Amino acid sequence: MVYLTMPKLDRTFSTSGNLFQKKEEVIHYLGMSQEEIGKVFAYLNSVSFNYALGNPPKMEKDAFSMRKN
């Protein structure tokens, strides 16, 4: 059996802060509208979870169903 190892996330790249602190990571999004930020978010999700942009996978809801089959 072959186990694939996931690379560890670099937790030092981003730091915690509050709403009033301007972080370095936010500079790219300053001046963007909410719609533009939403498009960037959708693109980054599609890349990180490996699905086609605009076609996210559907959630399997049968596991949460309370009905007996």
Buried (B, 14 or more C-beta within 10 A) or exposed (E): EEEEEEEEEEEEEEEEEEEEEEEEEEEEEEEEEEEEEEEEEEEEEBEEEEEEEEEEEEEEEEEEEEEEE
